[in-house]
Amino acid sequence: MSYIQTSKKLAFVLTLTFTAFLYSFSSQAAIVASYDAEVDVSVSADFDIDDFESIFFDSFTFFGGSGVASASGDLSASAPLPAGSTGLIGANASGNINGISGFADSGYLTNGYLSVTNSTQSTLSGTITIVIDMLLSAFASTPGDFSLAFGSVYIERGDGTVIFDDFTEIFGDNPETTFSSNTPVTLAVSLAPSEQLELFFEVDADGLAVVSAPSTVAVFGLMLIGLVRLMRR
C-alpha cells in the first residue's frame, strides 16, 4: 500500500471516528432531565378573617454539572383578610439538566395560619372556601436518567382535626409525565360569641433530577480499533 493510499485511509478512519465522537458529544448534550412543581392554596370567606398569615419555613437548591435549580414561594406576611378577598399560600420548585451530566434538587416549604374570633354578641355563620391547585411535571429522556416532582398540602384545625392531607409524587419519563389537580374544600363555620377558629397550613413543592455522563470509552475504542486495523493492512 502506497504512502498516499495509507494517508487517505488514515484520514478516512480519523474522519469517521471524529464524526462519531462529535455525534456522541452532541447526543450527550441533548440529554435532558427536568422537573417542575407548583402548589398553591387560595383561601377566601364570606366574613372577615382577623388574621391570615403565610410563614416561610424552609427552601433549598442544590445543583452541579450542567444542572440548574430554583425554588420560590410566599414569604412571611400577615394581614386581615376581608370578606370576599383571597389569600394565597404557594410554593414552587424547578430544575433541569441539559448537558453531559449533572444534578438538580430544590424545594420550598411555606406554612400558613388563619384565625377568626367572633367578637359579636350573636352567632357568626359563614363559609371558608379553600382551593388547592397542584401542577407537577417530570421528564427523563432515557431510562438511565432520573427525575421526580412532588407536592403536598396539609391543613388542620386548631383542635387537631385534619381538613385536608395530600401528597402526590410523579417520576420522569419520555414523553413528559404530568399531573394537575384543582381541589375545592368548603368549610362551614358557626362560631358562638367569643369563640375562635384557627386553621394551620403546610404547602410543599420539591423536585430532583439526575443525569449520568455517557462513557466516551466506546468512541475512543472505535478510533483505536480503526487505527489498528489500518496498520495491520
N, C-alpha and C positions, 0 to 999 in steps of 0.2 A: 504494500500500500504506500503510495507516494506521500510526501510531506503535506502537499496541498489537500489530498483526499483526507488524510488524518486530521488536518486542521479543520476541514469542513465538517467532518463527523463530530469532532470535539465541540465545535461551535454549535452544531445542531443539538447535541446532547445537553450542553450548557443552557441553550435557549429553552429546550423543553423543561428542564428541571427548574430553571429560573421562573418560567411561566407557571409551573406547578406551585412553586413557592409563593409567588405573588397571589395566585388563586387561593392558596391555603390561608395566607395572611388576610386577604380581603374577606374570606369566609369567616375567619375568626372575628374580624372587626364587625361583621354583620350579626354576630351572636348577640341577642338581646334578651334580658330578663327584666321584668318590671312589676311594680305593684302600686296600687293607689287605694287608699281607704279614706272615706269621708263619712262622718257620723254627726248628725245634727238633731238636736232636741229642741222643739219650739213649744212654748208654754203661753197660754192665754186664759183669761177667766172673764166671766160676766159680772165680776165685782172687783173692787180694788184689792190688790195684794200689797201688804205693807212692805215686804222686803223680798226682792228677787236677786240672787247672787250667782255669779259664775266665779269659781275658785280654781285658779291654776294650781295643779298638783305636781305634774312632772312631764318632762319631754326629753327625748334623746335622739341623736343622729350619729350613726357610725357608718363610714364608707371608706373604701380603698380601691386601688387599681383603677379601673375605668368606671367605677360606680359612683353615683351621686345620690344623696338622700336629703329629705327635708321633713319637717314636722311643724304644724302650726295649729292654732285654735284660740279659743277665748281666754283672755287673761282675767285676773281677779277684778271684779267690779260688783258694785252693789247699788241698787236703786229701787224705789217703789215701782210697781207695775200696775198702772191704772187699768180699769175695766176696758176690755176691748183691745188693748195693746198686746204686743207679742214680745216675749223674752226668748233669747236663744242661748243655748249652750252647745258648742261644737268642737270637734277635733278632726284633724286631717294628718295623714302621713302618706308620703310618696317616695319612690326611689326607682332608679333604673340603671342598667349596665349596658353599655354599648362599646364593646371592645373585646380584647382577647380574654381578659379575666377581670374579676372584681367582685365586690360585695357591697350591699347597701342594706341598712337596717335603721328603722326610725319608728318613733311612736309619740303620741301625745295623749295625756290624760287630764281631763277637766272635771272637776266636781261642781256641784251646784246646790243651792239651798233656797227654799221658798218658805215664807212664813206669813200667815194672816191671822189676826186676832179680831174677834167680834167685839168691838168697843161700843156697840149699841145696846139698847135695852130690850131688843127683840131678837128673834132667831134670824141668823144670816143664812140664806139658802142660795145656792147657785151651782155653777158647773165650772170645773177646771178642765181644759182640753189640752192634752199633751200629744204632740205628733213626733214620732221617731222616724227619721229618714236615714237610711243606710245605703251607701253605694260603694261597692268593692269591685276591684278588677285585679287580675294577676296574669302575667304572661311569661312563659318559658319556651324559648324557641326550639329546644331539643330536649329529649328525655334526660340528658345529663345535666341540664340546668335546673335551677330550683327557684321558686318564688311563692310567696303566700301573702295574703292580706286578711286582716280580721278587724272586726269592730264589735263593741259591746256597749250595752246600756243597762244600767241598774237603777231602779227608782224604788224608794221605800218611804213610808210614812214615819213620823216621829215615834210612833209606838212600835215600830219594827215590822209592820205589815208590808209585805212586798207588793208593789204596784205593777212592776214590770221588771223582767230579768231575761236578757237575751244576749247570746254570744254566737257570732257567726264567723266562720273561717272558710276561706277558699284557697285552693292551690293552683298555681300557674300551669297553663297548658298552651298548646298551639293548635287551633286558634285560642285567643284570649278567653279566660274564664271570667265571667261577670256575675254579679249578684246585686239586686236592688230591692228595697222594700220601703213601704210607706205605711206606718202603723199608727193609727189614731187610738188614743186611750182617753176615755171620758171618766172623770171622777166627780161624782155627785157630792156636794158639800152641804152640810147642815150644822151650823155652829150655834150653840146656846150663848147667851150673853157672857162675855169674858173668856169664852172657850177659844183655844188656839189650834191651828192646823199647821204642821210642818211637813215638808217633803225634802228628801235628800236625793241627789242625782249623782251618777258617775257615768261619764262618757269617755270611751277609749277607742283610739284608732292606731293600728300598728301594721307593719309590714316587713318583709325580709326577702332579699333576692341574692342569689349566689351563682356566679358563672366561673367554671374552672377552665384554665387555659388548655386548649387542644395541643397535643405534643407536635413539635415540628421535626421530631426524630425521623419519622417516616419520609418526610420530604428530603431531608439531607441523606437519608439512606438510599433513596432513589437516585440521587445525584452520584453517590459513591458507586452504586451498582452500575450505573451507566458508564462511568469512567473506567471501572474495572473491565467491563465487557468490551469497551473500545480498545483498551490496552491489550486485551487477550487476542484481539484480531491482528 
